[in-house]
Amino acid sequence: MFINFGVKDSILDSDEFRLEETRYNLIHRITGYDGVLNLKSADGRLILTQSPGFNPWLWISGKLVQSIRMDRAREAAEYLKEKDFPGVSAEAEVAEAFAKAYCKARGKLYHTYMILEAYYCPQVVQPQGVPGQPLTAGAEHIGLIAEFMARFVEDAFGRKEEREHFLPHAEEAVRSGIIHLWTIDGVPVSMAAVAHRSKRQARINDVYTPEKYRKHGYASALVAALCEGLLHEGLTPVLYADGSNPDSNKVYRSIGFTGAGTIAELKFE
């Protein structure tokens, strides 16, 4: 049996979900969007949440034996087979069990689009000898941030978009105070965002350095500075990294991030 739930539901504070909270941190953010689909099982050991147009994220408690977890994934797929999903994001075996059942019911195929490495930072290792300082982005930086966002999407996802497409996103992010820059003599050389704060964690994303400024430790220094501030707030910094990018994973580990497992992003076609 599946039940709708809201952003303040106690399931997001349950002991079993908190054991895997870092890997499934994005669920906290998705549940707060407008028009979202939020479902849980009656026993609180399954969560599926989806923002329209995006993959649903599926958590099934690791306390359940594997065969039952696979059954739960298939049951969720059967229950939701009339929904039009672009894919699914979950632990690899859970994602595949859901995908097989869902695609069989709808006459679709699926493939692995990306493997995300989830990380948390219990203690910061500060980079040494990196010049510059952090700065919270202001209105004067909106155009530059839009350019950084466009180039980040191109690097990470291979999608080419004009800077103008990102201007509204950049303006909103600056207004929200979530965009931070590393500057050298006042010149921004790297960007990162504190995208979302939940009760116990804060997620960092949109880490980007223009090519001409790379290999100098600016992104490391910026993310480390953000982590220090978040830990001071009593929040654990978390982030996701593309598992196919060894450089970014190495950078995050070097400043104190610890792996918390992976999420498989599958796409349906």
C-alpha positions in Angstrom: 0.0 0.0 0.0 1.3 3.4 -1.0 0.4 6.7 0.8 0.9 10.3 -0.2 3.0 12.4 2.2 4.2 16.0 2.7 7.5 17.7 3.1 7.3 17.6 6.9 6.4 13.9 7.1 8.2 12.0 9.9 9.5 9.4 7.4 12.3 11.9 6.5 13.4 11.7 10.1 13.1 7.9 10.5 16.1 6.0 11.7 16.2 3.8 8.6 16.1 6.7 6.2 18.7 8.6 8.2 21.2 5.7 7.8 21.2 6.4 4.0 20.4 10.1 4.2 23.6 11.3 2.5 23.1 9.1 -0.6 19.4 10.1 -0.8 19.8 13.7 0.3 18.2 15.1 -2.9 14.9 13.6 -1.7 14.7 16.4 0.9 14.7 19.0 -1.9 12.4 17.2 -4.3 9.7 16.8 -1.7 9.4 20.5 -1.3 8.7 21.4 -5.0 5.3 22.3 -6.3 3.3 19.6 -8.1 5.6 16.9 -6.7 4.6 13.2 -6.4 5.5 12.0 -2.9 4.7 8.4 -2.0 5.7 6.2 0.9 4.9 2.6 1.8 2.5 2.0 4.7 5.4 0.7 6.8 7.7 3.7 6.1 10.4 1.6 4.4 10.0 3.0 0.9 10.0 6.5 -0.5 9.4 7.6 -4.1 9.4 11.3 -4.9 9.3 13.0 -8.3 9.3 16.5 -9.6 7.4 16.8 -12.9 9.6 16.0 -15.9 12.4 14.6 -13.9 13.4 11.1 -12.7 11.7 9.9 -9.6 14.1 9.1 -6.7 13.4 5.7 -5.0 14.6 4.8 -1.6 14.0 1.3 -0.1 15.3 0.6 3.3 18.7 -1.2 3.4 17.4 -3.0 6.5 15.2 -5.2 4.3 16.6 -8.3 2.9 17.6 -8.0 -0.8 14.9 -10.1 -2.2 12.2 -8.1 -0.4 13.8 -4.9 -1.6 13.6 -6.1 -5.2 10.0 -7.1 -4.7 9.2 -3.6 -3.3 10.8 -2.0 -6.3 8.7 -4.1 -8.7 5.6 -3.4 -6.7 6.2 0.4 -7.0 6.7 0.1 -10.7 3.5 -1.8 -11.1 1.6 0.7 -9.0 3.0 3.6 -11.1 3.0 2.0 -14.6 0.4 4.5 -15.9 2.8 7.4 -14.9 5.1 8.8 -17.6 8.6 8.8 -16.1 11.8 9.7 -18.0 13.8 7.3 -15.9 14.5 6.4 -12.3 17.3 7.2 -9.7 18.1 4.8 -6.9 20.7 2.3 -5.7 21.7 0.4 -8.8 20.0 -2.9 -8.1 16.8 -1.2 -6.9 16.8 1.1 -9.9 17.2 -1.8 -12.3 14.4 -3.9 -10.7 12.1 -0.9 -10.9 13.2 -0.2 -14.5 12.7 -3.8 -15.7 9.2 -4.0 -14.3 8.2 -0.5 -15.5 9.6 -0.8 -19.0 8.0 -4.2 -19.4 4.6 -2.8 -18.6 5.1 0.2 -20.9 7.0 -1.4 -23.8 10.1 0.7 -23.2 13.8 0.1 -22.9 16.2 1.5 -20.3 19.9 2.3 -20.0 22.3 3.7 -17.4 22.7 7.4 -17.9 25.0 8.3 -15.0 26.4 6.9 -11.8 26.5 9.5 -9.0 28.9 9.3 -6.1 27.5 10.6 -2.9 29.8 12.3 -0.4 29.7 13.9 3.0 32.4 16.0 4.8 32.7 15.3 8.5 35.9 17.4 8.8 37.6 19.8 6.3 41.1 19.3 5.0 42.1 22.9 4.0 44.1 23.2 0.7 47.4 24.9 1.3 48.9 27.8 -0.6 45.9 28.7 -2.7 45.6 32.5 -3.1 42.4 34.4 -3.0 39.3 34.5 -0.9 35.6 33.5 -0.9 32.8 35.9 -1.7 29.0 35.6 -1.7 27.9 36.6 -5.2 26.1 39.9 -5.7 23.9 41.5 -8.3 27.0 42.7 -10.2 27.9 39.0 -10.8 24.7 37.8 -12.4 25.9 37.9 -16.0 29.1 36.1 -15.1 27.3 33.5 -13.1 24.9 32.8 -16.0 27.9 32.3 -18.2 29.5 29.9 -15.6 26.2 28.0 -15.4 26.0 27.6 -19.2 29.6 26.3 -19.3 29.0 24.0 -16.3 26.0 22.4 -18.1 28.0 22.0 -21.3 30.9 20.4 -19.4 28.8 18.1 -17.2 25.9 17.1 -19.6 27.1 18.0 -23.1 24.2 20.5 -23.6 25.1 23.8 -25.2 22.9 26.7 -24.1 23.4 30.4 -24.4 24.2 32.5 -21.4 20.9 34.3 -21.7 19.0 31.1 -21.0 20.5 31.0 -17.5 20.1 34.7 -16.6 16.8 34.1 -14.7 18.4 31.2 -12.8 21.4 33.2 -12.0 19.4 36.2 -10.8 17.2 33.9 -8.5 20.3 32.2 -7.2 22.0 35.4 -6.3 18.9 36.8 -4.7 18.7 33.6 -2.6 22.3 34.0 -1.5 23.3 30.5 -2.5 26.0 31.3 -5.0 29.6 31.7 -3.8 32.7 32.7 -5.7 36.5 32.3 -5.2 38.1 35.5 -6.2 41.7 36.6 -7.0 42.2 40.4 -6.6 38.4 40.7 -7.0 38.2 38.6 -10.1 35.9 35.5 -9.8 37.8 32.4 -10.8 35.5 29.6 -9.4 31.9 29.1 -8.4 29.9 26.8 -6.1 26.4 26.9 -4.7 24.9 25.8 -1.4 21.9 24.4 -3.1 19.7 23.3 -0.2 19.7 23.0 3.5 17.8 20.2 5.3 17.7 19.6 9.1 21.1 17.9 9.3 22.8 18.4 5.9 23.5 21.1 3.3 24.1 20.1 -0.3 26.7 21.8 -2.4 26.5 21.8 -6.2 27.3 23.7 -9.4 31.0 23.6 -8.7 32.6 25.2 -11.7 36.0 26.7 -12.7 36.6 28.2 -16.1 39.2 26.3 -18.1 41.8 29.0 -17.9 41.7 29.0 -14.1 41.8 25.2 -13.6 44.5 23.2 -11.8 45.2 25.9 -9.3 43.1 24.6 -6.4 40.5 27.4 -6.6 37.4 25.1 -6.5 39.0 23.0 -3.7 39.6 26.2 -1.7 36.0 27.5 -2.3 34.3 24.2 -1.4 36.5 23.8 1.6 35.5 27.3 2.8 31.8 26.5 2.3 32.2 23.3 4.2 33.8 25.1 7.2 30.9 27.5 7.3 28.3 24.8 7.1 30.0 22.7 9.8 30.0 25.8 12.0 26.2 26.0 11.4 25.9 22.4 12.6 25.2 21.0 9.2 27.1 18.2 7.4 28.1 19.2 3.9 27.1 16.7 1.2 27.4 16.6 -2.6 27.1 14.4 -5.6 29.9 13.8 -8.1 29.8 12.2 -11.6 31.3 8.8 -11.0 32.9 8.9 -14.5 35.0 12.0 -13.6 38.0 10.9 -11.6 39.4 14.4 -11.2 36.4 15.8 -9.4 36.1 12.8 -7.1 39.8 13.1 -6.3 39.4 16.8 -5.4 36.5 16.2 -3.1 38.3 13.4 -1.3 41.4 15.5 -0.9 39.5 18.2 1.1 37.8 15.7 3.5 34.8 14.2 1.7 34.0 10.6 2.4 32.0 8.3 0.1 28.5 7.3 1.1 27.6 5.1 -1.8 26.3 5.6 -5.3 23.0 6.4 -7.1 22.3 5.0 -10.6 20.4 7.3 -12.9 18.6 5.3 -15.5 16.8 6.7 -18.5 13.8 5.1 -20.3 13.3 5.2 -24.1 
